[in-house]
Amino acid sequence: MATNSMNLEDIPSESLMSELLRRMKCASKPDKRLILIVAGPPGSGKGTQSPIIKDEYCLCHLATGDMLRAAVAAKTPLGIKAKEAMDKGELVSDDLVVGIIDEAMKKPSCKKGFILDGFPRTVGQAQKLDDMLGKQGVKIDKVLDFAIDDAVLEERITGRWIHPASGRTYHTKFAPPKVPGLDDVTGEPLVQRKDDTAAVLKSRLDAFHKQTQPVIDYYSEKGIVAKLHAEKPPKEVTDEVKK
């Protein structure tokens, strides 16, 4: 019988122990399923908080971009359809994305619930998602709105610099290098990502306000939006999430 399972002997002991401890911790969590959406503009802290929420509540993190790539690589029926659309330069349909979410949420790792990241981006997508969840007798429990002023975001993002070889990150105001423009360890030049410029950020923020803000308003009418003060330090935002 063919098997594609990984040989346990090849997995580091630390990784096995970490996974065992995670499962023991999760087994003690309530069986109530928690379904969350994280929403907010680029740089608002969703990427920082999502792994913390995932670990604390034993959820799986469903980032739609990653899920699409995984479905295409695995050549699932939906993945094949998605690849056909992408190869033609077309957008993957909302129905396909909702279908991929539907498949992913049935995995054992999503038993306690999941965090949706990157979807829905439009009210139409939100309605399709609600319809799909409703057929399964579940619904979105909470939408975490990472609210932050555009001016604060611009300062936060345009001040970011990285050392490409190591991935070390710096910030001209919040975490400056010892020597401006140079990595602390190697002394090599730091670079700024193409997305971390004021012009690109403005374009991304315009898209967010036009497309995604109405999604937050849509869920606000349902009374399930929790507005977070995303300009605060990460630890304080985590405390707000827990509340």
N, C-alpha and C positions, 0 to 999 in steps of 0.2 A: 504494500500500500504506500503510495507516494505521500510525502509530507513536506510541508514548507515551514514547519516549526523550527525555531532556533534551538540549537543544542545548549542546554543550561550550563554545560561546562565552559562555554565560551563567554558567558555573561559574568562580569566582575561581581565578586561577593557583595561589595558595597551596594551595587545596583539591586541585587536580589533582596538584600536585607531592607533597603529603602522601600522597595515595592511591597514587601511583606508587611512592614510597619504601616504603610499607607492603607493597605487593605484591612488590617486589623482596626485601624482608626476609623475607616469608613464604615466598617461593619457595625460600629456602635452608634452611627448617626441615625437620626430618624428616617423612616422609610418614605416620608413625604417627598415627592419630587419637586425640585426647585428649578424653574425655568426663568432665566434672566436675559435681558438684552443690555449690552453696554453701548451707549451712544454718546457722541461728542466729536468735536473737531479734531483734526490732526494735531498731535502734541499735547492733548488734554490729559494724558495719563492713563488712558484705557489699557495700553500695553503693559504698564507697570502694575496696575491693580488686578487685571484679569487673572494672572497666575496665582496671586494671593487668594482671591475669591475661590478659584478652582480648588486649591489645596485645602482651604478652610472648610468648604462645604462639600468636598468630594464630587465635584461636578466635572464634566468634560468641556473642553473649550472648542467650540465649533467656529473656526475662522473660515468664512466662505471661500476666500481665495485659496487657502491651503486644501480645503475639502474638494474643490473643483480639480486642482492639480492631482490630488490623490486618486480621485475617481477616474480621471483620464489615464493616469499611469496604471491603474488596476484594470482598465478596460472593462469597467462595469457597463451594463446597457446604457445607463444615464451618462456615464463618462464618455462613451463612444459618441453619443448624440452631442454632448458638449464640445468634444474635439472637432466634430464636423462643423459646428457653428464657428468655433475659434479659427479653424483653418480657412474659413471663408471671410474672416475678418469681421464676423458678426458678433453682437453681444449674445451671451448665453441667456436664454429666455428665463423669465421669473419662474415659470412652472418647473423647468429643469432644476433650477437652484433649490426650490422648495422640495422637490423630489429627492435631491441629494441630502438635504437636511433631514428629511423624513427617514432616509436610510441610515444616516449617521446616528440619529438619536436612539436607534434601536440597539446599538452596541452595548455590551455589558458595562463598559466604563461610564456610560451615560445613565445608568440605572437610577442614580440619585438626582439626576437633572443635568442641565447644561447651560453654558453661557454662549449666547449668539453674538458674534463679533463681525461687523462688516455687512450685516443684513438684519432687517430690511433698510434699504436706503431711500425708498419712496413709499408713499401711502399705499399705492397699488400692491407693492410687495408685502407690506404689513397686512393688508387684507387677505392676500393669498396665504400667508403664513398662519394667520388666525383661523382661516377655514380649515387648513390641513391639521392644525393642532386640535381644533374643535371636533373633528371626526374621530380623534383618538381620546376624546374626553378630557383633554388637558388644555391649559391656557398659559399665557405669559403671566408670571407672578409679579415681576417688577422690571421696570426699565430704569437703568441707572444713567442719569443725564449728567455727564461730566461738563458742567457749565463753567465757562471761563471767558473772560473778555479778550477780544481779538488783539488788543494792544499788548496784553500780558503774554499771549501766545507768540506774538512776533518777537518779543524780547527773549522768550524761552527758546525758540527754535533757531532764530538767526544767529544766536550766540554760540551754537553748538559747533564744535570742531572735533575731528577724530584722527587717530593714528591708524592708517589703513592696515598695516601689517598685523597689529595686535588687537585692533578694535577698541582700544582705550579711548574714552570720550572725555572731552573737556567742555567748559563753558566760560566764555570771556568774563562773565559776572559771577556765576555761582560756583564754578570749579575751574578757575584759571590755571594754565600750566605755569611752572616756575619761571620759564622764559617764554614770553609771548610768541605764539606760532610754532613752538617746538615741543615734541614729546618729552615728558619728564625722564623717561627711562633711557631712550636711545638718542635723544637730541635730534631726531629726524623731523622734517616738516609735517605739520598738521594740515589736513585738508577739510573743506566743507562739502557736505553732500549737496548734490544738485538740487535736491528737494528742500534744502534748508535755507533758501534765499527768500527775501521779502516778496519778490515778484511771484515765485512759484507758490509760496504760502497764501498770498492774496487770491490766486486762482483757486486753490484748494478750499479756502474758506468760503469763497463766493459759491462754489458748488455745494458745500455743506449747508450753508444758509438757505440756498434755493431748494435743494432736494431733501435733505435729512431733517432740517428743523420742523417741517410739516409732519414728519413721522412722530417726533417727540410730542407735538401738539395733538396728534391723533390719539396717542396713548394717554396723554394728560386728561383727555375727555373721559377716558375709562377709569381714571383715578389711580393709575398704577405707576406713575413716574415719581422717582425719588431724585430730587435735584441736589447734586453734590457741588461743594465749593472747590472746584478742581485747581484753583490757583494756590491752595494751601499746600504745605509740605506733604509728601507722600504718606507719612505715618498718620497725619490728621485726616487725610482723605480715607485711608483704610478704616479708621475709627468711625467715620461717617457711614461708610458702606455697612459695617457691622450693625450700626443702629438701625 
